[in-house]
Amino acid sequence: MGTEDPTAFSESHPMNGGDGVLSYARNSWAQRGAVDSAKQMIQQAIADLLDIEKLKLESSHKFQLADLGCATGTNTFFAVQNIIEAVDAKCKLYSSKHWNNSQSLGLEYQIFFNDHVGNDFNTLFRSFPVLWQYFAAAVPGSFYGRLFPKRSIHFMHSSNALNWISRVPKEVVDINSPAWNEGSIYCSGTANKVLDAYSTQFKNDIETFLDARAQELVGGGLMMLILAGLPDDVLLCQTLIGKSYDILGSCLVDMANKGMFSKERLDSFNLPQYYPHLDEMKEVIPNNKYFSLERIETTFGPSPRDITSNIEMWASLLRSGLEGIIGDQFGNEIPGKLFECYSKKHAENRFSFDEVKDLIAFNIVLKRKYS
């Protein structure tokens, strides 16, 4: 077909499939909060920015929407429904102004649910709402490559996905590199060389992501991006996520010392995640020549102290997102023992979590330029 292979662009670490007690579908309640908090912004962006006249002339009454990084569970369905309701409201307002009636334009919605090829699309489609108002299709592949034909999508949405970078920077696992991330499994923010390596990878990934989306969105098409980030002067190690990763790293050290896997295997493990500051987002997005930055807002999520009031629930949330990558690195028998250790250590250090800083959510609206 002549298009790039999107699976060649990034590592694949899908969330836990199925609908069991440790599945992502059952343990993504915190991510649901990000979807809910962005609903009003989506409504306002579509009301103000969606060009119904051009859409009516060019789309043959077909509206195509893609959710990138959909995972499994119902969060993606809530996001899609929020967008459809906002488009319907805009269409009815257009009809009222131009034809003196409040009928919709008769749009048919086609929704593309995208995630890595290893995502559990079977569970996703089995959990569809009883009544849905659209035609649905799965699109497997990394969103750091092309996924759709040129100028075919009217609205793109991605929530809680872009913090996963395409790969761990190679220098942070190189023992001979000044950016070797010795003694940590994530980008804590305390080592400048490590931070620079992760930041560079994140910025390159965002540029690649936007360039791919620019080819796929129609002129005037909209994109809503939701991702977690850091307030000014806050390091990731000072947040709930960072504190949790420190405990996981401590448990992995204990397991390596017991001979459950080698120290070399532990030293080569880093999480491919990055949490940017606001100034980084404001730097990388406006530099893309294909999009105009229409809105960027920051919101605070639920209090970390509220989230971790039930340690087992929080541990299950972490496990639902990390079990795959941990099992790939250390063996499938390790995650169960690891999170048993995590829950115990978290309980022993419960009061230290009272001091953690809040993450923020970036809600970003972009519009594809016509030229």
BELSULWO-V418541 format. One record per residue. N is the residue number from 1. PHI is phi in whole degrees, -180 to 180 (none if undefined). D_LAST is the distance of its C-alpha to the last C-alpha in Angstrom with 2 decimals. Layout:
n->{N	N}
phi->{PHI	PHI}
d_last->{D_LAST	D_LAST}
//
This chain:
n->{1	2	3	4	5	6	7	8	9	10	11	12	13	14	15	16	17	18	19	20	21	22	23	24	25	26	27	28	29	30	31	32	33	34	35	36	37	38	39	40	41	42	43	44	45	46	47	48	49	50	51	52	53	54	55	56	57	58	59	60	61	62	63	64	65	66	67	68	69	70	71	72	73	74	75	76	77	78	79	80	81	82	83	84	85	86	87	88	89	90	91	92	93	94	95	96	97	98	99	100	101	102	103	104	105	106	107	108	109	110	111	112	113	114	115	116	117	118	119	120	121	122	123	124	125	126	127	128	129	130	131	132	133	134	135	136	137	138	139	140	141	142	143	144	145	146	147	148	149	150	151	152	153	154	155	156	157	158	159	160	161	162	163	164	165	166	167	168	169	170	171	172	173	174	175	176	177	178	179	180	181	182	183	184	185	186	187	188	189	190	191	192	193	194	195	196	197	198	199	200	201	202	203	204	205	206	207	208	209	210	211	212	213	214	215	216	217	218	219	220	221	222	223	224	225	226	227	228	229	230	231	232	233	234	235	236	237	238	239	240	241	242	243	244	245	246	247	248	249	250	251	252	253	254	255	256	257	258	259	260	261	262	263	264	265	266	267	268	269	270	271	272	273	274	275	276	277	278	279	280	281	282	283	284	285	286	287	288	289	290	291	292	293	294	295	296	297	298	299	300	301	302	303	304	305	306	307	308	309	310	311	312	313	314	315	316	317	318	319	320	321	322	323	324	325	326	327	328	329	330	331	332	333	334	335	336	337	338	339	340	341	342	343	344	345	346	347	348	349	350	351	352	353	354	355	356	357	358	359	360	361	362	363	364	365	366	367	368	369	370	371}
phi->{none	86	-100	-67	-84	-66	-73	-83	-91	-155	-70	-120	-136	-67	-70	-60	-86	74	-131	-80	-67	-107	-77	-64	-59	-95	-134	-118	-68	-70	-66	-61	-60	-66	-64	-65	-69	-91	-59	-64	-66	-63	-58	-70	-64	-68	-62	-91	-117	-75	-89	-65	-60	-68	-61	-63	-78	-107	-100	54	62	-119	-117	-109	-131	-126	-108	-99	81	-73	56	-126	92	-92	-57	-64	-69	-64	-63	-62	-63	-59	-70	-61	-62	-69	-67	-59	-63	-67	-65	-66	-65	-62	-62	-62	-76	-98	-124	60	-146	-109	-76	-74	-86	72	-67	-104	-101	-118	-112	-110	-100	-113	-165	-58	-62	-84	-64	-84	-68	-61	-64	-57	-75	-70	-98	-55	-56	-59	-117	-120	-107	-154	-90	-122	-150	-93	-128	-78	144	-76	-78	-87	-133	-69	-127	-132	-62	-62	51	-117	-114	-94	-146	-121	-138	-148	-133	61	-123	-74	-71	-85	-77	-69	-164	-70	-56	-63	-71	-78	-112	-99	-62	-95	-94	-66	-98	-59	-91	-65	82	-142	-109	-154	-85	-75	97	-87	-109	-62	-66	-65	-59	-63	-65	-66	-62	-63	-62	-61	-64	-64	-66	-63	-63	-63	-59	-68	-64	-67	-66	-63	-76	-94	-80	-71	-58	85	-67	-113	-140	-112	-116	-127	-149	-84	-152	-115	-65	-56	66	-114	-95	-62	-66	-91	-103	-58	-62	-62	-60	-66	-68	-61	-67	-59	-62	-63	-65	-65	-62	-58	-71	-66	-65	-86	83	-75	-163	-80	-64	-63	-66	-67	-64	-91	-106	-141	-81	-83	-131	-145	-118	-82	-89	-60	-65	-68	-65	-69	-82	-80	-74	-65	-72	-82	-76	-92	-123	-103	-83	-85	-153	-144	-128	-119	-134	-98	-87	-62	-61	-56	-67	-71	-63	-95	-63	-114	-63	-66	-64	-66	-63	-67	-63	-60	-64	-63	-97	-113	-59	-62	-70	-69	-63	-62	-81	-114	112	-67	-84	-82	-55	-60	-69	-62	-78	-66	-64	-59	-59	-66	-68	-61	-63	-68	-113	-52	-73	-68	-75	-67	-100	-72	-88	-82	-76	-120	-110	-94	-109	-125	-115	-119	-124	-72	-67	-77	-109}
d_last->{24.79	23.08	21.52	22.76	25.85	25.00	28.72	28.87	26.81	29.23	32.72	33.57	35.78	35.60	37.33	40.81	40.81	43.23	44.43	47.46	48.52	46.50	43.32	39.96	40.02	43.17	42.24	38.70	39.86	38.46	34.96	35.31	35.61	32.09	30.76	32.93	32.01	28.28	28.94	28.84	25.61	23.96	25.48	24.30	20.70	20.48	22.40	20.21	16.64	16.55	15.28	18.24	17.73	14.46	16.13	19.25	17.82	15.91	18.06	21.47	22.91	22.09	20.75	20.30	20.98	21.76	24.23	24.08	27.51	29.41	32.84	35.69	37.24	36.16	33.68	30.73	32.06	32.30	28.70	27.55	29.88	28.61	25.05	26.39	28.62	25.89	23.67	26.86	27.69	24.36	24.82	28.40	27.52	25.04	27.86	30.36	28.48	27.57	30.48	33.10	33.57	32.62	31.95	29.05	26.52	28.20	25.44	26.50	25.45	25.03	25.39	25.01	27.34	26.55	28.87	30.64	32.64	35.82	34.92	37.48	35.46	38.78	39.81	36.43	36.64	40.33	39.63	37.24	38.02	40.61	38.36	34.66	32.16	29.79	29.62	29.65	29.05	29.46	26.97	28.91	27.39	26.12	22.87	22.51	21.45	19.43	20.99	19.02	17.34	13.63	11.82	15.36	15.94	15.55	17.38	18.58	21.67	23.74	27.01	29.66	28.16	26.08	29.29	30.25	28.87	28.54	31.84	34.52	34.08	36.62	38.26	39.45	41.71	42.92	46.39	46.08	42.87	43.02	40.51	42.92	42.92	46.70	48.26	45.15	43.09	39.93	38.00	40.37	38.95	42.33	41.79	39.20	38.65	38.11	35.77	33.71	33.52	32.38	29.86	28.32	28.18	26.59	23.83	23.16	23.17	20.73	18.27	18.92	18.66	15.25	13.86	15.50	14.32	10.61	11.33	13.46	11.90	10.32	7.33	9.57	12.07	14.58	16.63	20.11	21.82	25.54	27.54	30.74	31.16	33.72	34.68	35.10	38.16	38.76	39.18	38.72	42.45	43.23	41.56	42.83	40.73	41.92	45.52	45.41	44.06	46.83	49.39	47.92	48.07	51.67	52.58	51.12	53.23	56.28	55.62	55.19	58.47	60.15	59.09	56.73	54.19	54.06	52.99	50.75	48.88	48.46	47.33	44.56	43.17	40.31	38.02	34.31	33.32	31.82	31.73	29.54	30.20	27.87	27.16	25.96	23.42	22.23	21.97	20.16	17.48	15.94	15.84	13.07	9.79	7.84	9.93	11.56	15.30	16.61	20.20	22.62	26.26	29.35	32.27	35.63	36.88	40.51	43.15	43.93	47.56	46.97	45.06	47.81	50.72	51.11	51.03	51.20	48.18	46.16	47.44	46.45	42.90	42.66	44.28	42.00	39.02	40.84	43.53	41.52	40.58	44.10	45.77	43.77	44.90	48.47	49.53	49.37	52.70	51.48	49.15	51.98	54.27	51.55	50.65	54.34	54.74	51.68	53.07	56.41	55.07	52.72	55.76	57.80	55.15	54.15	54.75	52.51	49.55	50.41	49.00	45.55	42.38	39.74	36.34	33.40	30.47	26.88	24.93	21.22	18.42	14.77	11.75	8.67	5.60	3.79	0.00}
//
